[in-house]
Amino acid sequence: MTAPNPTQFDGVAAPSPFPPIADFAFLSDCHTGALVAPDGAVGWLCAPRFDAPSVFGALLDRQAGYFKVGPFGLDVPSARAYEPGTNTLVTTWRTSTGWIEVRDALTIGPRLGPDLTTPHTRPPTDDDATHSLVRTIACLEGRVEVELVCEPVFDYGQTAATWTSDDEHVATATGGEQSLRLRTDMSLGIEAGRARARHVLHAGEQVYSSLSWAADLGGAASLDEAVAQLDSTTRFWREWLSAARVPDHQWREALERSALTIKGLTYLPTGATVAALTTSLPETPGGERNWDYRYNWIRDSSFTVQALHYLDLDWEADEFIQFIAGLEPNENGALQIMYGIDGRRDLTESTLPHLSGYEGASPVRIGNGAFDQRQNDVYGSVLDAILMHTRRSGRLPRALWPVIQAQAENAAAVWRDPDQGIWEARGEPRHYVSSKLMCWVALDRASKLAEIRGDASLVSAWRAVADEISADILAKGVTEAGVLRQHYDTDSLDASTLLAAIHGFLPASDPRLRASALAIADELTDDGFVLRYRTDETDDGLSGREGTFLICSFWLVSALTIIGEGVRARALMEKLLRIASPLGLLAEELDTSSGRHLGNFPQAFSHLALIEAARRIIAIERLNEFR
């Protein structure tokens, strides 16, 4: 018999110590988030907030810290699911001797006073984060040996923990200026920079652990308190979701999970939304397209407000608009393309060479060097969001008018200039069609806001500029075949031109809109999923290819619906929903050859685009019911 070739499993399908991105579960307390691998190990947690240095970073380097709870010696659970309507995770394990169930949550409970850990700048709500990760293990049948291993490595895996033990049930880990306190009813031992416990559970028994990073390091001090905090968290999420208007439709579960994910990526103290929980998860396996997404992108604002209002989550929409209104602009009054979740402007990029990166993808970056790029699309995103919110709320707050006027004036001043485009290309500035399109959106929406305000002169002035931009795009930004270009100096396609349909730049019956959408569907796809652009045709300043972009694929669903290709749109929508993670989450990209999710995870923009696409199809279906 021929011996197996030890290299026969080399390649993308080979076993890896890094679990597939889509296999992680997402937990959130609306201050920070955690990713939990199938084996029960927390592989990513930044405390006390989304953009803080990681304390568990095994997602990016197997030596950068983790926190595992589960049966001893097993890595593959029998089942994992969220408690319905929540971000509380339940993992069920079958061992050779019994069954156990693990509940995990970043806990939320009634607000007891000012938050000294992550202070609020917005009015606090009735419920808030307890700044702790609570985990319980219940034995359902038989007997099971369970294990707890907590090994934080502070400051992105650079500082090992120093542990001190109060007693055999409480231990504190310190690294640099940060501390975590672990409490459990299992007996703890400290060994080699980690706290560890082993215990045999019998049917009907239950144990807990609580890890706190609150200012006072408070946390559940008993099993009853731990269960109560988990139950409170479950109630919070269900009560929050019950306020949302989710259509009674076969896609209800996907819409609810998207809503819970977007809420989970919201930083409650300011109302900001992070683009994703993580940094440096690669867009190309093993490549350099690795970015830090733990910030608020202003370009997302239009889709954020639209999704929130569609789901009747008007409170969240208002908090987000107030965050936008309070941001410090540049010297010319324009907003940056992105801000920190606390509103800070400086997001200087650096690398962490001591981290191996996810499956060797390097460099690992923190900060984002695109923060000071010129991207002319930002003005349209802001003003589209403000117009939607103004129409929905029936109010145009005084504080918003200076923001409106500054963005409109800046769009009018720069729309003729080249920029880096919506995709933050690090090559030469170009006359990107999508950037000019979003400048048109800015002036179109500004004129409508001026009409609401009753300023006839600005209505006329801003409308005139919008018409000028439209004429320029149609004169220089369309190929001989009637398809919208990526930029004025190429006939290459770019998925961002699908925004022409979504933002109403051209009427649905316009042949150029139809030709553009169909060209992208037929020529800029991989197995039906949409690429941003072809990297061999675009100077983005980087090497390597990238996966298909899920947001662009959902944009194509919307565009196909708008131009009357409903059957094709629904087929693509169903295909996109099938590639969601086992827990209903979406990353930024999909590698169609392997089916693997790529890029930072979970990705707010992907879930926002899912809601946008679903609402259009559902609206058409509802209209057809009455024909």
N, C-alpha and C positions, 0 to 999 in steps of 0.2 A: 504494500500500500504506500502510495506517495505521501511523504510528509507535507503538511500544509505550508505554503509559502508565508513566512511571517510578515511580508510586506503587502499581502493581497488586500488588506483593509486600509492601506494608505489612502489619504484623500479626504474629501469633505465629509464622507459618511463614516470615517473612522471614529472609534470611541475617543472621547475627550474628557479630561478632568473638568472642563468648563461645560456645564449643562447648556443645552440650546436656550437661546434668549427667550423663546416663546414658552419654555417650561417654568419660568419663574412666576410666582404669585406676587401681586402688588398689594401692599398694605399702606394705609395713610391715616394720619390724624389731622390733615390740613395744615400742618406745620412742617412735617417731613414725611418721608415715605421709606418703605423697606421692600426689598425683593427677597422672597423665600424660595429656595430651590426645592425640587421634589423630595430630596432626602431630609428635609426639615431644617436645613441650614440657612440662616439669614446671611446672604452673601453681599448685601448692599444696604447700608444705613448711614446716613449723615445726620449727626445730632449737634444742635437741637433743631436745625432747619434744613430745607432742601439743599442749599448751596454751601453748607458747612463742610469741613473736611470729614471724610468717612471715618467711622470707627469699626465698621465691618466692610471690608473691601475685597473679599475673595472673588467677587465678580471680575475684578481686573488683575488680580494676582493671587495665587492660591495661598500665599503667605501673608496676606494683608488683613486677616481677621475674619472670624465667622462665629455664629452662635447657633448651635444645633440642639434640637430637642426631638426625641423620638425613640423608637425601639433600638436596643443595642444590636449592632451588627447588620442592620438592614438599611438599604438606601432607596428602595423602590416601594412606594406606598400602593395600597389597593385602590384608593380613590382620593381625589382632592376636589373641593368645590367651595365656593363662597356660600355662606348662609344667604338664602335668597334676599335680594334687595339690600345687600350690605357689602362692605369691604372687610368682613370678618371671615377668615379662612378656616376651613375644617378639613383635616387630613385623617384618613382612616388607614390603619395598618393591620394586616394579618401576619402573624408570626406562626411558627410551628407549634406554639403553646397557647395562643390566644389572640384577642383582638383589642386594639386601643384606638382612641380618637383624640386628636390634638386640635385645640382651638387656638388661633393666633390672631392678635389685633394690636395695632397701635391705638391705645384706648382714648376715648372721648367721654366726658361726663359733664354734669352740671358745673357751671362756672362758680368757683368759691371765692373769687377775689381777683385782684390784678395779676396778670401773667408776668412774672418777673424773669421768665426764661426767654421768651420771645415776645416782647411787649407789643401791644396793638397800637396802630395809628388810626385805624378805622374803629367805629363803635363796636365793642365786643358783643358777641351773641350770648344767648343763654347757656350754650354748651361750648366747651373748649377742650383742647388737648390736655391730657394729664402728663404728657411727656414721658410716656413709658410704653414698653412692649410687654404685653401680658400673654402668657402661654399656659394652658392647662392640658393635662394628660389624664384621660379617663380610661380605665380598663373595662371593656364591654363584656368580654368572656374570657375564661381561662386565667392564665397568669402570664405576665410579660415583663421581661427585664428592660427597663427604660434607662436612658442616659441623657444627661445634660452636659454640654461642653460649651463654655463661653470664653472666647479668646479674642477680645478686642485688640486692635492695633491702631493707635491713634494717628491723626494727621496723615491720612492717606497711606497707611501702612508703614510709617516711618518710626513710630514710637511704641515700643512694646509696653504692655500694661504692667504696672506695679500694683499688686493686690495686697490689701489688708483685710483681715477677717475680724468682724465684731464677735461673731459666734459661728457655730457650724451651719447656720441658716442664712447669714447675711455677710456679704463680702463687697468691698469697694475696690474698683479698678481705677487707677489714675495714670494719666499720661499727659505730660506738658501741663496745661492749665485746665484740663478737662477731667471730669470724674463720672463714673457710672456706678450705680449701686444695684447689686443683684440680691434678690430675696427669693427664697424657696423653702418649702417644707421638707425637701430632701436634704440629706446631710452633704455639705459641700467640702471638697478638698481643693487646695491650691497647689498647682504643680506647673512649673515651666511657663509662667505667664498666662495661665488659664485657670478658670474655676471649673470644677467637674463634679458631677454627682451620678451615682448609679443606685437604682432602687428596683425592687420587684413589686409590681402591682398585681393585685388579685381582682377578680370580677367585682364590680361595684365600687372599687377604690379610685381615688383621684388625687393628683398632686398638681402643684402650680409652680411657676416662676414669674418674677416681675423684674424687669430691668429698667431703671429710671435714670434720666438725665435732667430732671427738673432742678430748679435752682436749689431746692431744699433736699434733693435726692429722695423725695418721698415716693411711695409706691405701695402696692397691695402688700399688706403684712400678714395675710392669711389666705387660705383657700377660698373662704367665703367672700373676702374682699376682691380677690382675683375674678371669681365668677361674676360678682356683681358688676365689676368694671367691664368685663366682656359683654354682659347682658346690656349694660348702659350704652356701650358702643353700638351694639346691634340695633337697639331702639333708636339711637341717633340717626343712623343711616336710613333705617326704614321710614322714620318720620320725615326725614329730609326728602327721600324719594317720593313719598306719598304726596308731597306738595307739587311734584312735577306732573305735567300733562303728557303722558306717554300714550300714543295711539294704540287702540286695541287691534293689533296687527301681528302677523306672524314674525315680524322683526322686533317685536316688543323687547325681547330679552337682550338683543344686541343694542337697542337704543338705551335701555336701562343701564347696561354695563358701561356704555359710553358715557352716560351722564354721571355715573358713580366715579368713573375714571377721571373725567374732567374736574369734578368737584374735588377728588382726591389729589389732583395736581394744583389745586388752588391754595395759595398761602394766605390763610385766614387773617393774620394781623394787618395785611395791607390790601387784600383783594386781588393781588397779582396772580397770574397763572404761569407755571413753569412749562416750557415746551415739552420736557420729558424729565423723568426722575433721575436719569443717569448722565454720566459723561463718558465719552470715548468708546462706546460700543461701536464696532467698526461698520462702516457702510460697505466695505470690501473686505472679505475674510483675510486677515493677516496684513491689511493695507494701512495706508496713512490717512484715510478719510475718517478721522476720529475727532469728534467735536464735543464740547461741553454744552449741554442743552438745558442746564438748570437755571435758566433765566427767562425773562418775559420778553417775547418778540412782539413788537407793536404790529407787525404784519398780520399776526394771528387775530387781532382785535375784532375785525369784521366778522369772522367766522365764529369767534367766541360769543359775541353779543347775539348774533343771529341764532345760534344753537340754544343759548340760555333762554331767550325770549320764546323761541318755538316750543320749548318744554315748559313754559310758564314759570321759569326760575328767574323772576324779575328782580328779586333781592340780589342774587349773585351778579346779574347783569349791571345793576346799579353800583354795586361795590367795585366792579371792574372799571366802569366808566369813571367813578370817583378816583380810582388809582391813576387812570390816564390823565385826568384833569390836574392831579397834584404833582405830576412829573416835572422835573427841571429840564427845560429845553436847552438847546444849544444857543449860542450867542445870537443867531438870527431868528430865534423863536421856533425853529423846527425841532421835532422830537427825534431822538436817536432811533435806530432800528431796533435796539433792545436795551433793556435796563435790568439791573438786579431786582430781586423780589422785594427789596426794601427801597427801591427807587434810585439806587446809586448808579452813576453814569460810567464809572471806570471799571471795565471788565477785562483789564489787561490779561493777555493770554500767556501762559507758561506751560512747561512740560514737566512730567514726573518720571525721569528716566529710571528710577529705582523700581517702578512697577512694570511687570512683563507685558501688561495689556491683555485683553480678552483674547485667548487663543493666539497670543503673540502679536496682536495688532498694536503697533506703536507709531507715533508717540501717544502716550496718555496725556491729554491736555486738561488744564483747568483754566477758567476764564475763556473768553472768546474774542479773538482779534478782529472779528467782523463788527464789533460794537461801534467803531467809528468810521465804518465804510459809508460811502454815499450810495444810498439805495432810494431811488425816487418813488418807489411804490408805497413808502410808509405813509405818505400824506393821504392817499386814497383809502387805505385801511382804516385810519383813524376817523376820517370824516364819514365814511360809510357806516361805521359803528355808531357814531354820535347821532347820525340821522335816524337810524333804526331805533335807537334808544329814545330819541326825542319823540318820534311818532308813537312809540309804544306807551311811553309814560305821560305824554301830553304836556311835557314841560321842557323848556330849554333853559337850564340853570345859568345864572349870570356868570358863574365861574368858568363855564365852558366856552363862552363867546371869544375870549382872547385866544384860546386854543384853536378854535375854528378859524378865526381870522389869520392867525399865524401860519397854520398848515396850508390854507388856501393861497396865501400870498407867496409862500415858499414854493408850492407846486407851480404856480404861475411863473415864478422866476427861474426855475431850474428844469422845466420839462424838456427844453431843447438840448440839455447837456447829457453826455454819456454818463453811465454809472455802472455799478457792479451787478445790478439785476437782483431779482428776488432770491436767486439761489446763492448769492454772496460769492460769486466767482472771484478767485484771487488772481485772475489774469487782467488783461488791459480793459479799461472801461469801454463800454459799447452803448450804442443806441438801442437798448433792449425794448422790444415792442411792449412787453408786459409792464415795464416801468412807465412808459408813456401812457399806456392804457390806464394804469392806476392814477396817474396825474389827471387824466380825464375824469376818472371817478371822483377825485378830490374836488375838482372845480364844479362838476355836475352836482355833487352832494352839497357843496358849499353854497351854490346858488339856491338850492332848495331850502337849506337852513336859513339863508338870508331872507327868503320869502316868508318863512315861518316867523322870523324876527320882525318882518315888516320893513326891510331896507331895500327899496326898489332899485337904488343905484348899484348896490352890490350884486343884486340878482342879475342885472343886465351885464355888469362888468365880468362877473365870474362865468356867466353863460357864454359870453363871447370868447373867453379863453378856452373853455371846454370845446366849443365848436372848432376853434383853431387847431387844438390838439387832435381832435377827431379827423380833421381833414389831412393833417400831416401823416397820421398813422395809415390812413387809407391810401395816401399817395406813395408812401415810401416803405410801408411795412407789410405789403401784400405781394406775393409772388405773381408771376404771369398766370399761374394756375388758379389764382384767387384764394391762396392760403396765407394766413398770417405767419410772418417770419419770426425767427428767434430774435434777430436784431437786423438793423437796416442794411448791413453789409453781407448778408448771407441768405440763402434759401433754406437753411436748416430749420427743422421743427423744434419747438419747445413747448412742453406741456403747460407752461404758465399762460400761454395764449388762450387756454380754455376759460380763463377768467373773463374773456370778452363775452362769453355766453352767460356766465354766472352773474356778472355785474351789469348786464343789460347794455353793453356797448353797442351791439348791433341787434336789430330785431330778430326773432326766431326764424323768420322767413328769409332772411338775407342769405343769398347763395354763398357769400364769403364765410359766413359763420358755419354753415353746413359743411363746406369744403374743408375748413380748418379742423373741425371736430372729427370728420371722417378720415382725414389724412393722418391725424394723430392716432386714431383707432387702428388704422391699417398699417401705418409705417413707423410708428414710434412705440411699439409694444413688443413685449416678450411673453409669449404664451397668453396673450390677451391683457397682460398687466402693463401699465404705462411707465415708460422711462421719463425722467425729467428732460433729458436731451441725450444725444449720443456723444459720449465723452471723446470719441475720436474726431468729432466735428466742432468741439467747443473748447476754447482756451479758458479752462477754469483754474489753471495754475497748479493742477495736481495730476498725479499719475494713477493708472489703474482704472478699471471699470467700476461701476456701481450697480446695485440691484434696482429693480423696479420700485417706483415710489407709490406707496399706498394712497397718499393724499391725491396724487395726480390721477390715479385710477378712479378714485371716487369723484374727482372733478369731471372725468370723462363720463361717468354715469350721469351726473347732473347735466352736462352738455348734450349728451344723446337724448335725454328726456326733453330738454328744451327744444331741440330741433325736430322732435317728433319721432325719434327712433326708440320708442318705448320698449319694444320687445328686446332689442339689443341692450338697452340700458338695464333692464331687469335681469337679463342673463348675466351681465357683468357684475351686477350688485350681488346676486346669489353666489357667484364665484368668489367675490371678495369676502363675503361673510363666512364662506367655508374655510378660508385660510386663517381666520382668527385663531389665537392660541386656545389650548384646551379650556382656559378660564375666560375666554372671550376678549382677550387683550390684543392690541395691535402695536407693532413696532413701527419704525419709519419706512422700512423697505422690505422687499421679499426677493430672495434669490430663487428664481423660478426653476433652476436646474436641480436644486436640492430641496426646495420647499421651506428653507430656513428663513426666519425673520432676521433682518439686519438693522443696524443702527440703534439709536437710543430708545429706551423702553420703560414704561409704555409711552407712546407718543400722543400728546394731546391733539396735534394737528390732524393725525389720522382719524381719531375718534370724532373730532369736529366735522371733518369732511364726510364721515359716515352719516352723521345726523343730517347734514346738508343734502346729501344724495337721497337718503331715505325719505326725507320730508317731501321732496319733489315728486318722487314716484308715488308715494302714498296719496298726495294731493290729487294726482291724475286719476288714480284708482278710485278715490272717493267721488270725484266728478263723474266718472264713468258709471258709477252705481245708479246715478239718477238720469241716465240717458235712455 
